[in-house]
């Protein structure tokens, strides 16, 4: 018997595209929400044309838009707008990630939507949010990483500010929006009314900097690029082995003492210059040399086994080809899931990272073909028949 998802009672009208918004609604869809993805009839979501491709279909799109139903709608057409407003009456949540003012100019921003459905939760993701002097600026992930401080502290001493290897600004905003939506759903359970969720890519990245922010706010010091080490404790860094690299997180005095024993250097644990966390942070450069003198005598696996057996957090630095074969991550944690698509065929996509014991997120359906569910959705929500829908398609309203 198929497990019901935790959000099967929620209907989402999803106007988002590319990454941040679709990542948010992917989470909701994986947990059972009925997410109706509304796209432009001509080309759909921008990611449909972004690689990698499998049989001409974008894997970028297929991964982010699984479990969603898809329809097309021209919101600039008066009848298209009217159809959308009628659908809003039957929905719980509307999501969009247009530049602020776009939905308002179309007459379908939060204010008119809450008039026709006071329970509607309106979630908007943008570069800088819906308030403030920067709100009209366009925003992409790289903008968020640049203006949040994330790039300024990523990279090696003396090197250039560095973007993280994936679109963390977008992903953080998507996660934040999903959290905001679920909070608004709970608030609606208490008050009976919905509200607006306003998420900025830049805000989301700023929030992720945690200790970086606090160093400046408390000490007045501007954190710099320090490679893989951590500002607040040491050894907490990457270290070279004979055949690669691993990370070690000896974050407190007990773990440091254990690491000294593993390295057969117990005297280091009692040395006054390395006795406390603050001492080790201050002498991180010399400690890096000491630890690497030991790690480079071993392979990554040998060093890992010795350190891990002593209860010290550590890990090999893995590449994606290793991760997809890992028995824990890919196996027991099911972070890569085989699925199928009517055009692309068999493929593997990223699984859900949220594990619930009774209502686990699942991947049930493929990402929608452009306009695939036009008839199904409009018949279900607005009692239209197939000929009425086909006429709307002929008139390019769908």
C-alpha positions as MATLAB code, in Angstrom:
seq = 'XXXXXXXXXXXXXXXXXXXXXXXXXXXXXXXXXXXXXXXXXXXXXXXXXXXXXXXXXXXXXXXXXXXXXXXXXXXXXXXXXXXXXXXXXXXXXXXXXXXXXXXXXXXXXXXXXXXXXXXXXXXXXXXXXXXXXXXXXXXXXXXXXXXXXXXXXXXXXXXXXXXXXXXXXXXXXXXXXXXXXXXXXXXXXXXXXXXXXXXXXXXXXXXXXXXXXXXXXXXXXXXXXXXXXXXXXXXXXXXXXXXXXXXXXXXXXXXXXXXXXXXXXXXXXXXXXXXXXXXXXXXXXXXXXXXXXXXXXXXXXXXXXXXXXXXXXXXXXXXXXXXXXXXXXXXXXXXXXXXXXXXXXXXXXXXXXXXXXXXXXXXXXXXXXXXXXXXXXXXXXXXXXXXXXXXXXXXXXX';
ca = [
       0.000    0.000    0.000;
       1.364    3.413   -0.971;
       2.182    5.632    2.005;
       0.264    8.894    2.126;
       2.483   11.943    2.200;
       2.465   14.433    5.045;
       1.079   17.233    2.848;
      -1.566   15.444    0.757;
      -4.222   17.937    1.915;
      -2.438   20.923    0.313;
      -2.871   22.221   -3.232;
      -0.125   24.453   -4.610;
      -0.258   26.679   -7.702;
       3.399   26.888   -8.646;
       4.448   29.756  -10.924;
       8.155   29.402  -10.104;
      10.921   28.575  -12.519;
      14.611   27.695  -12.657;
      15.936   26.638   -9.213;
      14.987   28.366   -5.943;
      11.212   28.175   -6.368;
      11.089   24.727   -7.990;
      13.394   23.391   -5.243;
      10.894   24.646   -2.658;
       7.866   23.146   -4.399;
       9.783   19.925   -5.081;
      10.072   19.475   -1.310;
       6.323   20.048   -0.913;
       5.514   17.687   -3.795;
       7.791   14.952   -2.463;
       5.852   15.168    0.803;
       2.563   14.665   -1.002;
       1.280   18.147   -1.819;
      -0.622   18.463   -5.097;
       1.711   20.865   -6.878;
       0.367   22.257  -10.144;
       3.252   23.719  -12.107;
       2.048   26.551  -14.345;
       4.355   27.385  -17.255;
       4.497   29.553  -20.370;
       2.931   27.739  -23.304;
       5.707   28.558  -25.760;
       8.805   27.350  -23.930;
       7.934   26.564  -20.329;
      10.402   26.775  -17.449;
      13.845   28.054  -18.516;
      15.454   24.861  -17.240;
      13.739   22.818  -19.954;
      16.501   24.162  -22.211;
      19.344   23.669  -19.710;
      21.520   20.552  -19.626;
      22.405   17.874  -18.989;
      19.991   16.228  -21.443;
      18.720   12.691  -21.819;
      16.921   11.964  -25.097;
      16.432   15.707  -25.486;
      14.863   16.158  -22.041;
      16.537   18.308  -19.394;
      17.672   16.351  -16.350;
      17.903   19.711  -14.528;
      14.157   20.128  -15.066;
      13.255   16.487  -14.444;
      14.995   16.394  -11.060;
      13.417   19.586   -9.675;
       9.910   19.035  -11.010;
       9.140   15.395  -10.221;
       5.824   14.660   -8.501;
       4.212   17.785   -9.995;
       1.330   18.097  -12.430;
       1.903   20.517  -15.271;
      -0.232   22.989  -17.180;
       0.344   25.987  -19.414;
      -1.327   29.369  -18.938;
      -0.918   32.820  -20.452;
      -1.317   35.118  -17.460;
      -1.091   38.220  -19.680;
      -4.319   37.247  -21.440;
      -7.450   38.482  -19.600;
      -9.078   35.049  -19.811;
      -5.852   33.377  -18.684;
      -5.765   35.673  -15.681;
      -9.433   34.896  -14.946;
      -8.755   31.153  -15.077;
      -5.889   31.594  -12.627;
      -8.052   33.593  -10.214;
     -10.698   30.861  -10.311;
      -8.029   28.274   -9.538;
      -6.788   30.356   -6.604;
     -10.211   29.919   -4.982;
      -9.523   26.161   -4.814;
      -5.843   26.413   -3.773;
      -3.986   26.580   -0.471;
      -0.685   28.046   -1.651;
       0.585   30.166   -4.536;
       4.333   30.314   -5.165;
       6.195   32.657   -7.512;
       9.738   33.905   -8.028;
       9.251   36.829  -10.390;
      10.841   40.206   -9.814;
       8.768   42.149   -7.228;
       5.941   44.024   -8.910;
       5.452   41.551  -11.766;
       2.460   39.792  -10.225;
       1.070   43.104   -8.976;
       1.241   44.569  -12.488;
      -0.741   41.591  -13.743;
      -3.335   42.169  -11.032;
      -2.645   38.844   -9.339;
      -0.356   39.825   -6.458;
      -1.033   38.923   -2.848;
      -3.572   41.675   -2.122;
      -6.130   40.715   -4.812;
      -5.576   36.999   -4.192;
      -6.331   37.239   -0.489;
      -9.531   39.116   -1.313;
     -10.870   36.149   -3.271;
      -9.364   33.538   -0.934;
      -8.486   34.803    2.573;
      -6.905   31.413    3.356;
      -4.367   31.641    0.550;
      -0.690   31.475    1.457;
       1.319   33.506   -1.034;
       5.017   32.650   -1.137;
       7.390   34.845   -3.135;
      11.111   34.303   -3.693;
      13.214   37.103   -5.174;
      16.791   38.307   -5.145;
      16.377   40.963   -2.470;
      12.842   40.540   -1.135;
       9.684   42.617   -1.566;
      10.771   45.528    0.625;
      13.794   47.821    0.718;
      15.728   49.954   -1.767;
      17.187   46.951   -3.648;
      13.897   45.111   -4.161;
      13.718   45.797   -7.903;
      17.201   44.487   -8.617;
      17.335   41.198  -10.493;
      18.707   38.337   -8.444;
      20.482   35.112   -9.266;
      22.385   32.705   -7.071;
      25.739   34.319   -7.815;
      24.331   37.715   -6.768;
      23.229   36.233   -3.444;
      26.618   34.624   -2.864;
      28.406   37.881   -3.688;
      26.258   40.244   -1.618;
      25.760   37.998    1.421;
      29.464   37.707    2.241;
      29.556   34.035    1.299;
      32.009   34.529   -1.564;
      34.218   36.845    0.487;
      34.953   34.046    2.953;
      35.145   31.153    0.479;
      38.500   30.292   -1.062;
      42.148   30.264   -0.065;
      44.210   33.005    1.582;
      45.419   35.402   -1.075;
      43.044   33.961   -3.647;
      39.961   35.393   -5.293;
      36.527   35.320   -3.617;
      34.944   32.040   -4.692;
      31.420   30.905   -5.459;
      30.512   27.589   -3.847;
      30.451   24.665   -6.263;
      26.654   24.581   -6.393;
      23.917   27.220   -6.270;
      23.715   27.488   -2.490;
      21.956   30.876   -2.580;
      19.094   29.356   -4.568;
      18.961   26.182   -2.507;
      18.983   28.072    0.803;
      16.158   30.303   -0.444;
      14.168   27.269   -1.563;
      14.583   25.599    1.814;
      13.681   28.844    3.600;
      10.563   29.253    1.498;
       9.412   25.701    2.237;
       9.894   26.362    5.970;
       8.025   29.664    5.697;
       5.134   28.037    3.843;
       4.771   25.267    6.413;
       4.884   27.831    9.239;
       2.140   29.809    7.476;
       0.076   26.633    7.070;
       0.293   26.029   10.816;
      -0.552   29.667   11.551;
      -3.607   29.299    9.293;
      -4.664   26.305   11.373;
      -4.674   28.664   14.358;
      -6.171   31.800   12.785;
      -8.088   30.597    9.734;
      -6.333   33.056    7.411;
      -3.319   32.886    5.168;
      -0.404   35.290    4.791;
       2.467   36.329    2.557;
       5.841   34.603    2.771;
       8.613   36.898    1.482;
      11.965   35.178    0.914;
      15.124   36.829   -0.470;
      18.072   34.913   -1.871;
      20.468   37.392   -0.262;
      18.779   37.164    3.165;
      18.898   33.374    3.045;
      22.618   33.373    2.295;
      23.302   36.008    4.983;
      21.536   33.819    7.549;
      23.745   30.867    6.590;
      26.938   32.699    7.488;
      26.247   32.291   11.232;
      29.675   32.624   12.893;
      31.063   34.877   10.147;
      28.450   37.477   11.046;
      29.072   37.140   14.759;
      32.858   37.527   14.464;
      32.401   40.943   12.932;
      29.476   41.978   15.158;
      31.306   41.029   18.367;
      35.002   41.488   17.544;
      34.842   44.056   14.753;
      37.078   41.775   12.679;
      36.263   41.068    9.035;
      36.692   37.315    8.431;
      38.910   36.475    5.481;
      39.279   33.476    3.187;
      40.900   30.696    5.193;
      40.556   27.653    2.962;
      38.894   24.632    4.529;
      39.554   25.378    8.169;
      37.000   26.750   10.613;
      37.292   30.072   12.424;
      36.396   28.820   15.910;
      38.264   25.581   16.486;
      41.239   23.537   15.290;
      42.176   20.977   13.954;
      39.024   21.364   11.855;
      40.381   21.336    8.331;
      41.353   19.267    5.312;
      44.621   17.355    5.355;
      46.605   15.625    2.611;
      47.134   11.882    2.672;
      49.411    9.854    0.400;
      46.670    9.327   -2.205;
      44.186   12.151   -1.672;
      42.726   14.272    1.117;
      40.438   13.916    4.099;
      38.875   16.221    6.649;
      39.308   15.984   10.401;
      37.094   17.687   12.957;
      38.864   17.476   16.305;
      36.672   20.271   17.586;
      37.178   20.053   21.361;
      39.856   19.191   23.899;
      38.819   15.549   24.238;
      38.880   14.962   20.492;
      42.235   16.743   20.208;
      43.659   14.478   22.898;
      42.319   11.427   21.048;
      43.872   12.632   17.793;
      47.229   13.085   19.513;
      47.023    9.481   20.700;
      46.181    8.245   17.201;
      49.172   10.137   15.807;
      51.317    8.661   18.642;
      52.092   12.186   19.799;
      50.403   12.226   23.261;
      52.730   14.979   24.463;
      51.018   17.456   22.118;
      47.814   17.195   24.134;
      49.631   18.468   27.220;
      51.702   21.133   25.479;
      50.752   24.583   26.860;
      50.770   26.139   23.388;
      48.052   23.716   22.196;
      46.177   23.152   25.440;
      42.903   25.000   24.731;
      40.787   25.509   21.615;
      41.781   29.184   21.361;
      45.457   28.189   21.492;
      45.052   25.720   18.655;
      43.140   28.232   16.557;
      45.927   30.763   17.050;
      48.529   28.184   15.969;
      46.541   26.566   13.191;
      49.336   26.884   10.620;
      51.896   24.958   12.641;
      49.303   22.382   13.675;
      48.382   21.806   10.044;
      52.015   20.886    9.360;
      52.137   18.553   12.373;
      48.938   16.713   11.458;
      49.915   16.417    7.791;
      53.282   14.957    8.734;
      51.245   12.040   10.053;
      48.411   11.877    7.484;
      50.759   11.879    4.484;
      52.322    8.669    5.771;
      48.962    6.953    5.250;
      46.413    6.523    2.505;
      43.083    8.268    2.936;
      41.446    4.996    3.921;
      44.167    4.107    6.430;
      44.053    7.520    8.077;
      40.267    7.497    8.115;
      40.084    4.075    9.743;
      42.513    5.027   12.510;
      40.860    8.373   13.237;
      37.294    7.127   12.941;
      38.001    4.156   15.215;
      39.102    6.652   17.868;
      35.719    8.378   17.707;
      36.996   11.509   15.996;
      34.818   13.048   13.257;
      36.577   12.634    9.912;
      35.736   11.850    6.313;
      37.373   11.321    2.949;
      36.824   14.160    0.473;
      34.593   12.392   -2.005;
      33.625   13.159   -5.587;
      30.174   12.520   -7.010;
      31.195    9.244   -8.697;
      32.059    7.895   -5.254;
      28.971    9.339   -3.575;
      26.488    7.672   -5.941;
      28.053    4.292   -5.082;
      28.332    4.859   -1.342;
      26.437    2.152    0.596;
      25.230    4.601    3.236;
      24.366    7.712    1.220;
      23.130    6.043   -1.955;
      22.112    2.804   -0.264;
      20.424    3.036    3.110;
      19.695    6.787    2.888;
      18.293    6.469   -0.658;
      19.711    9.774   -1.838;
      19.641    8.645   -5.467;
      16.436    7.151   -6.817;
      15.751    5.354  -10.086;
      12.727    6.617  -11.969;
      11.392    6.785  -15.508;
      10.173    9.463  -17.902;
       7.991    8.971  -20.998;
      10.590   10.586  -23.287;
      13.891   10.458  -21.395;
      13.355    6.859  -20.320;
      15.077    5.396  -17.266;
      17.130    7.802  -15.175;
      18.391    8.346  -11.652;
      17.566   11.569   -9.811;
      18.355   12.954   -6.378;
      16.179   11.558   -3.590;
      14.578   13.464   -0.746;
      16.856   14.367    2.161;
      13.898   14.657    4.551;
      13.189   11.374    6.305;
       9.822   10.942    8.062;
       9.022    7.680    9.843;
       5.278    7.485    9.089;
       4.805    9.688    6.007;
       8.103    9.508    4.122;
       8.586   11.704    1.054;
       8.519    9.636   -2.125;
       9.103   10.096   -5.855;
       5.846    8.960   -7.430;
       5.566   10.592  -10.839;
       7.818   11.976  -13.548;
       8.217   15.693  -14.189;
       5.372   16.918  -16.407;
       5.640   17.334  -20.132;
       4.781   20.895  -21.140;
       1.020   21.258  -20.665;
       0.638   17.545  -19.968;
      -2.188   17.927  -17.450;
      -4.101   20.867  -18.930;
      -7.296   18.871  -19.445;
      -7.038   16.956  -16.168;
      -6.449   20.052  -14.018;
      -9.052   22.329  -15.594;
     -11.661   19.565  -15.563;
     -10.937   18.864  -11.898;
     -10.760   22.464  -10.650;
     -13.033   24.376  -13.032;
     -15.350   21.670  -14.411;
     -14.211   22.247  -17.996;
     -14.561   19.555  -20.627;
     -11.844   18.490  -23.039;
     -13.195   20.513  -25.962;
     -13.227   23.716  -23.875;
      -9.603   23.130  -22.911;
      -8.581   22.435  -26.507;
     -10.259   25.673  -27.588;
      -8.216   27.565  -24.972;
      -5.085   25.925  -26.356;
      -6.012   26.940  -29.903;
      -6.469   30.520  -28.733;
      -3.061   30.383  -26.995;
      -4.559   31.085  -23.583;
      -3.036   27.778  -22.513;
];
